[in-house]
Amino acid sequence: MTEIPRIISVDDHVVEPPDVWSDRLPSKYADVGPRIVRRPAKEISFVGGKFTAVIGDEGDEGPVADWWLYEDLVRPLVRVDSAVGVDRDDVTMRGVVYEEMRPGSYRVQDRLDDMDANWTEVQAMYPTFPRFCGQTFMEAKDHELALLCVQAYNDWLIDEWCGAAPDRLVPLVIIPLWDPQLAAAEIQRTAAKGARNVCFSEIPPYLGLPSVHTDHWDPFFAACQDANFAIHMHIGSSSKMPSTSADAPALVGSTMTFVNSGLSMIDWIMSGVFVRFPGLEISYAEGQIGWIPYVMDRADKVWEENRGWGGVQDKVLEPPSHLFRKHIYPVFFDDPHGLEMLDVIGTDKVCYESDYPHSDSTWPNTRKVAETQMGHLSDEVIEKIVRTNARKLLRLDGD
């Protein structure tokens, strides 16, 4: 191939500007809805998988950060929210203000410019303050306000951020996770606005929610199938990263992030969801792909040998690897070993990402990484990985 085709990235993030909720919520929520204040930071740390942040008072000494306030939640913007263009040793959990972030993190024209610089035609947008699938609003005390916050975010994302360049920016909406009927209604509402992609938790029980092995989520799944929504799950969307001990450094969990994708994938395949909803498709952002051949081989073998006593005989009616290839889009950003095993993984669902502006992002070298790692592949396979599969997943060619 003379050059890599323009990339369609299926995992990127937007840092919400300060006025997303303050401009859209009723005035009675002005003092409790999400809003930004600029204050000193007394403490910001991430130890044993636990994030701790203590805000200072105006006039206090110490480094200043911009903070989201929402009900009792106090959450600073931190360097890892916007790590692109920063020396790796400076990417820490320290607090930052908007002006210290790369403008493309929160300003749409700058985002488009950074996409051009990275040979990227399209990006799909995960949130920041709501967290990867809206956990922030699920954990809130006032779910009436939380529902308004979910709707306000989705309206801003669809109408304003992605609406500024609808051919280049794809909204991944969030749902009220605490109520599957409300979630179904939000799918229907945002479908009417043109959305076709939604964020969900990789392992809902980690959030205190029912698993996909129950029928709890069926109203949401039915709405997604009816509206042709793809369900997107990002590493960390269960608010629990894999690790070994409470005192292990964060890098242990960061190295093992693919584990949650593997756990979730087997959960879905063994749940019977794809039998009840044969039109559903799901994706795993930032999960990488090199682990998939072993997991699928193992799943097929235990299904073949043990399904009689294993609790899936009546709901998993074909080999797990078949369900994987029909329903699941794995997503990677840097995985040369996985690319060597595409003959086993398959080429019809694998997608590529840039993860802008997070610390794993390959920006501004996403194209270079693709050229280096995909040089042994045919033009047809490269086209699938960096464009065609993503167009199908993101519903870019319509219903």
N, C-alpha and C positions, 0 to 999 in steps of 0.2 A: 504494500500500500504506500502510495507516494506521501500521504499524510493522514493522520488520524482524523476521522470525521468530527465535526463539531459535536461536543459532548453534551449529553442530557444527563444531568446529575440528579439522583433521586433522594439525596439526603443533604440538606443544607439548613441553616438556621437563621431566623431573624431575631435581632434584639429589639424589642418593642420600644418605640419612642415614648416619651413621658406622658403624652396626652391620649393614648389609646383608650383608656377607660374613663378618664376625667372628662373627656369630650362627649362620651356616649351614655354614661349612667345618669339616672335621675339625680337632681341636685341634692336630694335628701341623703344620698350616699357619699357626699363629697368628703366626709371625714373618716369613712371606713372603707371605701372602694380603693382599688389600686391607684397609687399616686407616687410621684417621685419627690424626695427631699434630698438636699445636699448637706451632709453632716460628716464630722470626723468619725473614724472607726476606732473603737476601743479594742476590739478583738475580731479577727477573722481567721478561722482555722479549719482544716479538714483532716481529722485524725480518726483512724479506725473506722472509716466510712461515715463518720458523723461530721456534718458541717455546722460550725458554730460562728455566729456573728453577733457582736454587741455594738450598738450604735451609740455615739457620743452626743452630747448636747451642743447646741450652737455656741461657738466661742471656745470649746475645748481644744486642747492641743492634740496633735496627731494628724496622720494622713487623711485627706478628705476623700469621700466616695459618694456616688449617687446611690440612694437606697429606695427600694420599693417598700411602701407601707401598705398593708391590707389587713383589716381587722387587727389581730394581734401579731401578725407576721411582719418581721423586719428582715429584708433580704437585700444585700448590697449587689451592685454590679461588680463583677470580679474579672480579673485579667483573663481567666480561661473562657469567659463568655465570648471574648473577641481576641483571639490569639494570633491571627494571621498578621504577617508583617512584623512580628516581634521576635527578637532573639529568643531561642528556646530556653535558655537559662533564666530569662526574665518572665517566662510564663508561669505564674504562681497563683495562689489564691488571694493575692492582695486586692483591695478594693480599688475601683477606678471610677472616674466620671466619664460621661459620654465623649467629651473632647479627647480623651486618651484612647478611645477605641478607634479602629479603622472605620471611617465614615460609612463604608458599604455595609457595615453590620446593622445600621439602623436608618440609613437614607437610601431611598430606592434608586436614584440616578447613579449614585456612587456604587451601588451594588451592581447595576448593569455594566458600569465601566470595569469593575473588577472581574465580572464574568467574561467580558470581552478579552481582558488581559490574560485570562486563563483558558481561552478557547472553549468556553462553555456557552451553549445556546440557551439551555433551560435549566432552572433549578426548582426543586420542590422544597417547601418551607415548613420546617418544624419550629415550634415556639421556644421561647426562653423563660420568661417569667412564669407562664402557666405550667412549665416543665414539659416533658416530652409527650405527655398525652392528657394534660389538664389536671394533674394530681393536685396542684395548688388549690384549685376551686373545689375539688372533691373533699379536701381536708378542712374546708372553711366551716364556720359555725352556722352561718346564715345561708342556706341553700337557695333561698329565693334570690338573694343578691348574687350568689355564685352562678345561678343560671343566667342572670342578666350579664354577668362578666363573660361567661362562655359565649353568649350570643354577640356581645359587643366585640370580643376578640375576633370571632369568625367574620362579622360584618367588616371590621377594619381590614382583616387579612384579604378577604375576597374583593371588596370594593375599592380599597385604597392602595394597599401595598401591591398585591398581585394585579389589581385593576389598572395600575399604572403601566403595566407591560404584560397583558394577559397571554401573549404568545411566548413569554419567556419565564414567567414566575407562576408556579402552580401551588395553590393553597392546599395544605393538609389541615382540615378543620379539626377541632376538638369537640368532645361531647360531655354532657353531664354524667360522669361515670357512676354516680350514686343511684341512678334510676334508668333502667334500660328502656322504659317507655318514653321518657324524656329524651333519651339518646336517639331513639328511633325518630322522634319528632324533629330533632335537630338535623338528622340526616335528611329528612324530607324538606325542611326549611332551607338548608344550604344547597340541596340539589336544585331547588327552584332558582337559586342564584348562580348556578353553573358549576358548583363544586362536584368533584367525583372521587375525592380521596379523604380519608379520615385517619387520625391517630388513635392508637389503642395501646393497652398495656400488654407487654410480653408475658407477664405472669400475674394476673389479677389477684390471686390469693396473697401475694406479698403486700398488696395494698389493703388487705382485709376484705376483699371482694370475692364473690363466688368464682369458681374456676370455669373453664370452657367445657368441663365434663358434665356440667349441669345444663338445664334448659333456661337458666336465668337470663342469658344474653340473647335468647332467640328473637325477641322483638327487634333488637339492634341488628343482629345478623340478617334477619328477614328484610329490614329496611335497606341495609347495604346491598343485598342481592337485588332487590327490586329496583333500586336507584343506580345500580351498576357502580357502586363505590368499592374501591380497593381499600383494604385495611392495612395500615402501616404501623410497624412496631419498631421502636428505636431501642438500642441497648440503654438500660437505665430507666426505661418506661415502667418498670416495676418498683422503682425507688429503692432497689436493693441490688448492689453490685456483688458479684462473686468475690470471695476472699477466703483467707485461711484462719485469720484470728483478728480480734479486736485491735491489736497493736501492730498489725501488718501495715506497712506503708501503702499509700494509695496506689502506687505503681503495681502492686501485686494484683489488685482488682482490675486495673487498667489493662494488664497483660492478658487477663482471663475473661475479658468482656464477652467473647464469643460464647462462653458457657451458657449464659442466659438464653441466647438465641437457640442453642441446641436443645435446652430444656423445653423452651416454648414450642419449638417445631415438633418435637415428639408429643408434647401435650396435645397440640391441635390434631396431629395425624391420628392419634389413638383415641380421640374424643368422640368421633362420629359426626362432628360438625360438618365435614365435607360431604357426608352422605345426606344429611338433612338439608344442607344448603349447597348444592353442587355448583352453583354459580359464583361462590365466594373465592376471592383471591387475596393473599396476604403477602407482606414483604417484611424483611428483617434488615433494617438500616444499620450499617456499621458492624454487622455480624461477621464479615469475611466469609470465605467459602472453603478453605482448605480442609476443614474438619468434616465436611458433609459426606464424602465417600464412605468413611468408616461408620458414621452414625446411621446412614441409610442402609448399609450392608448389615449392620447389627440389628436394626429395626426389622428388616425383612426376615432375618433368620429367626428372631424371637416370635414374630408374627406367624411364621410358617410352623414352628415347632411348639409354641406355647399358647396360641390364641384360645385353645379350649379352656384352659384354667386361668388365662391371663386377663379375663374380663372384657375382651374386645371382639369376641367371635361374631356377635350379632350387629356390631356397629362399624367394624373396619373390614370391609368386604373385598378389599384388594390389597396387594402388597404396599407397604408404606412408601416405597420408592416411587410407585405409580402416582400416589396422591401428592407426593412432593413435586413431581414434574408437572402435574396438572394444575396445582393451586398455589405454589409457593415461589416467590421471587427472592432469592438471596442477593445481598448487596455488599460490595467490597470497595475499598479505596486503595489498598496496597497489599496484594497477596500473590506473589509470583508462584508460590507452591500450588495454590488453588488453581491457577491458570494452567498448570501442567496437568491437571486432572479433569479437564473439561469433558473428556470422553466418557467419564463416569458421572460427573455432575449434570451434564447436559448443557446445551448452549441456548435454549429457547426462553430461559427465564432470568439468567444471571444479569445483574445490572451494576452500573458503575456510579461512583459518587465522589464529590470533592470535599464534603463536610465543612464548607465555609460557614462561619469563621472560627471553628473550634481548633483545639490544639492538635487533633489528629489530621487536620486538613492538609491536603497536598497542594493547596493554592500557594503560589502561582504556578506550580509545576505539575498540575494534574495531567496535562497533555504529555509532558516529558515522561512521567511515570508510566502512562499508558503505552507510549512508544517503546519504552525500555522493556516492560513486562509482557507486552502483547506481540512482540516482533516475530514470534514463531507461529502466530495464528494466521489463518487465511483472512482475506479482506472481508469475506462474508461473515465470519465469526466476529471479527472486530466490530463491524457495523451493528451486529446484534447486541453486543455487550455495551457499547457506548451510546447507542441510539434506539434501535428497533425495539428491544425488549422494554426499555423505559417508556417508549411511546405507548406500548400496550398497557403497561402497569398504570401509568398516569392518566390513561384514557385521553390521550392527546389527539386521537383521531376520531373522537366522538363516540356515541353509543353504538 
